Amino acid sequence: MAWIMLFIAGLLEVVWAYFMKQSEGFTRPGATAITLVAMIASFGLLAAAMRSLPLGVAYMMWTGIGAVGAFIVGVMVLGEQAGAMRMAAAALIVGGLVLMKLSTPN
């Protein structure tokens, strides 16, 4: 269950990052509200997952899911550049996440 909560927390990190961008510096109330709600939910699920997962593992997985997810949303939704080096960097992060998961007994 901790891994599921952690995965959802990571997805919510992508949501709040996207809506923070859409809030235009917290000047758009709707996007700002979604940002804050998603942040609280993401942190809450991360904290719950940390009850049974090691700190380093949980935090790395959360930030990695958020980073790669935000990169994907940036490219697919916002039209940001997806050059070869950026794709390789994202692939290295995903590789690190897979290795971290495989090396964790929980």
N, C-alpha and C positions, 0 to 999 in steps of 0.2 A: 504494500500500500504506500510506503514511503516513496518508492520510485515513481509511482503514478502521480502522487502529490507534487513531487519535484518536477516532473515533466510538465504538468499543468502550470506550475509556477513559472517555469521557463517560457511557456507559450504566452502567459500573461505578461511577462517581461517584454516580449515582442509587441504585444498590444499596447502597453503603456508607452513604449518607445515610439511607436508609430503615431499614436495620438498626441504625444508630447510635440512631435514635429508638426502635426496638424494644428496644434493649439497656437502656433505662431507666437511663442514666448508667453504663453498663458494669457493671451488676449482674446481667445475664443472660448466662451464659457462651456459649451457642450464638449468640445475636445478636451478642455482642462478637466472637467468632471470625470470623463472616461479615463483620462490619465491617472487621476488620483485614486479612483476606485480600483482600477487594474493594479496599480502599485500596491495598495493595501492588501488586496487579495493575493498578489504574487509574494509579497513578504510574509504574509500569514501562512501560505502553503509551504514556503521555504522553511520557515521556523518549525512548522509541524513535521516536515520531512527530517529536519535536523535532530529530532528527538531520537531517531534510530540510525541515522546515517552519520558518518564522520564529517566534521566541519569542512575539511579540504575537498572531499569528494562532492558533498552537496553544493558547496559554493561554486566549484569549478563547473559542475554540470549545469547549474542554474545560469551562470554567466555565459557558458558556451552555447547553450540552447538559445539564450537571448541574443547573443552576438551573431550567430549564424542565421537565426530566424530574422533578425533585423536586417541583415545583409540581403537575404532573399527577398524580403518585402521591399527593401530599397530598390533592388534591381527590377523586380517584377511589377511592383505597383507604382513606384515613384520614378522609374526610368533612369536610375543611377547606373553608372558604368560597371560593367562586369568583365574587366580585362583578365588576361590569363593569370597574372600575379595575384589579383584579388580572388579569383576562383581557387588558385592553389592555396592561398592563405586560409580560405574557408574550409577547404578539404583537409588541411592540417589540423584545424580546430576540431572538425568532426572525427578525424582519426584519434586525436587525443581523448575525446569524449568516449569513443568506443573502447579504447585501452583502459581508461579509468573505470568504466563500467565492468569490463571483464576482470579487472584486478580487485574489485570490491566484492567481498563474500556475501553481503546482504543481497 
